[in-house]
């Protein structure tokens, strides 16, 4: 097997006991947030349900097409109360357990987008998980184990194989081994290396869960992937043409949900 199994693959030079302390602290913080922000989180999921219903009403056929539509909604401000979305890394207010809410407030970075994206895909009953990783513009290899996570994307499934959909960078990536994925679109020298310590601490994964995930990535790397040509000509272009022809529907959805977006945004302040 091509992946590294030592404990420092989880996080550099950190004992498992310290990881467990972080894990317990995160669990308690999430529990407190669910109580403190119960109303806001309830409204957020009400909105997520409306987004998924809207997407289901469109002529979209698979996880890639839905993903492109979600990205279009986010970056054109249709999901934000102020009808504008801006990249931002530091916020006055952010709920650690539910960072996707900040997108509705009109700002966010990879962690906010990946959280919102996963929630929408969950409501669409489509496989989608977060992928905590180290982003590089060069092949990563074993130097990954000396790097900290600096990015979050998402794992999706398309035609019985796993891919990384990076909505933040508008890239689709395929696995090339058990811990690294390479872009097949746009910035083709983009690589994302899996850093599982966030799965362990934030998502409450066990070490066995992480080991199983590495095996899944390894198996995915051995399967046939879609080509760059199919991605651009048969999927991306067709989906974006469809969205362009139906801009009115997207604008109407944004207007119809504006009161709920406003309520969520104001409650986040």
N, C-alpha and C positions, 0 to 999 in steps of 0.2 A: 504494500500500500504506500502511496506517494506522500502521505501527509505526516506531519510531525506530531507526536503524541505527548511530549513532555508537558508538565504543568505550566511552564512559563510560556507555552503557546497561548494560554488563556490571557495572561497579562504579565508583562515583563517584571521579573525579579520580585514577584509578590506571592506571599505564602497563601495557601488555600484558606487558612484560618481568616486572614484579612479579607479575602474574597467573600467568605461566608458572613463576615461582619457587615460588609457593604450590602450584601444580599438581604440580610435581615433589616438593615436600616432602610433600604429601598422599599421593602415590603410594608414596613410600618408607615413610611411617608405616603405611599399610595393609599393605604387604608384611611389615613387621616384626610387626604385630599378628597376621596370619594364621599366622605361625610361632609366636609366643608363646602364642596362644590357640587353637591348632589343635584340641585336644580339646574345648574349650568350644563352639567354633563348629560342630564336627561334631555335637555333641549338640543344639545349637540347631536345626540343620536336620533332625535326626531328629525333633524335636518339631514343627517346621513341617509335616513330611510327615504326622504323625499328625493335626494340626489339619485339614489339607486333606482327608485321608481321612474324618474325621468329618463335615466340611461336605458332602462328596460324598454321604454317606449320608442327608442330609436332603432334604426336598422343596423345594429351592431351584432357581430356573430361570434367573436372569440375574445380571449383575454387581452390580446394585443390591441385590438380595435377599441375595446373598452378603456384600456390604459391611455391610449392617445386622446380619447374624448375627455377623460378625467384631467389630463395635463392641459388640454385646451381650456377647460372650465376654470382651472386654477390660474393659469398665467394670463388669461384675458379678464380676470377679476370677477367672473360670474359667480364665484362662490364666496366673495368677500362683500361685506356690508358697504364699503365705500367704493365698490366696483373697480378696485385697483389692487393689484398684488405686487409687493416689493420684497426683494431678497433682503433679509436682515438676520443677523446672528444673535444679537442681544436684545432682550425684551424687558420692558418694565414689569410685565406680568406673564408668567407661563406656568401652566399646570404640568408638572413633571410626568404624571401618569397619563395625560391626554394632551400632548403638544399639538395635535392636529387642529385644536380649537383656534390657535393663532392665525391660521390661514383665513378663517372667517373674519378675523379682525383686520385682514389685509396685509399681513406680513408673515415671513417665515423663511426657514432654510431647509436643508435636507431632512432634518429630524421631524419637522412639522409636516412637510409634504408626505414623507413616507408613512407617517402615522395616519393622516387623513386618507391617503390612498389605500392603505390596508383596510381601514374601517369601511370604506365604500365597497371594496372588492369582497369583503366578508358578507356584506348585505346583498351582494350580487351572487353569493354562493360560489365564488371563484377563489381558487387557491392563491394566497398572497401572504408572504411573511417578510418581516424586516431582515435586512442584510447589513449588519454592522461591519464596517470594513476600513481598510487603508487604501486611499486613492493615490494612484501614481500614473505618470505618463511614460513609464518604462516598465518592462516586465519585472515582476517583483521577486518571484522565487523565494529562497530561504531568508532573504533580508527582511521578509514580512515579520519574522519573529522578533525583530528588534524595533518594530514600529508600533505606534499607538493608533487606535482607530481615529479617523478624521472625517468619516462620511457614513451616511446611511442611505441605502437604496432598498429595493424590494425583490424578492424572489417570486416569480410567477410560473405558471405551467402553460405550455402551448404544445399541442399535439404530442402529449405523453413525454415531454421533456421539460427540464427546468431552465429558465433564463433569468438574468438579472435585468429588471426594468429600472432604470435610473431616471425618474421623471425630472429631478432637479437639473441634471445635465443633458436631458433629452437623448439618452443613449440606451441601446439594447446590447446586452453582453451575453456571451456564452461561456460556460465553464471549460477551462482547459486542463484542470486537475481538481483535486479535492479541496483546494483552498484559494483558487484564483480564477477570475473571470476576465475575459478580454472583449472589448467592444467590437461589434460587427457593423456599427453605424456611426456616422459623423466623425467623431474623434477616435480613429481606429487604433491609436496608440494609448488608449485609456485602459487601465487595469484596475481591478478591485480585488483586494485580498481579504479574505474572511478573518475577522477578529472576534472570536466568540465570547470574550469576557463580558460584553454587554448582554448577550443572551443569558449568560449565567447570572448576572447581577440584576438586570432590569427586567428581563422576560421570564426569570425564574426557571431556566433550563437546568437540567441535571447534567453531570459530566457524560452520562450515557446518551442523553439527548443530543449533546454536541457531537459525540462520536458517531452517532447514527446520521446526523446531518452531513458530516464530512464524507461518510460512505455514499450518501445520496449525491453529493456534488461530484464525487469520483465517478460514479456510474453515469451521471449526466454527461460528463466530459467524453465518455466513450461512445455516446449515441450520435446519430446524424443530426446536425443542426440546420436550421434554415439558413440560406445564403443571404449575403448582402443584397443581391439582386432581387430576391423574393421579398425581402423586408421593404426595400424602397419602392419597387414597382407594383407589387401585388397587395401590400398591406398599408404601408405608410401613405403612399400617394392616394390610393383609393379612399382610405378613411378620411384624409384631410380634404379631399374633394367633396366627400359626402357632408362633412361638417360645414364646409364653406357654403354649400348649397342650402344648408338648414340653419344658418346663423340666427334667423328670426326665432326659431324654437329655443335656442340657447338664451337669447336676450329675454324672451318671455318668461322662461323659467327663473332667471335671475330677478326679474321684476316681481314675479308672483311670490317669491320667497324672501323678499326684502325685509318685511317686518320681523320674521324669525331671525334673520341674520343680524338685524339691528339689536334685537333682544339679547342674542348671544354675545355680540361685541360689547355692549354696554355692561353686561354682567361679568365680563372678563377684566374690566378696568379695576 
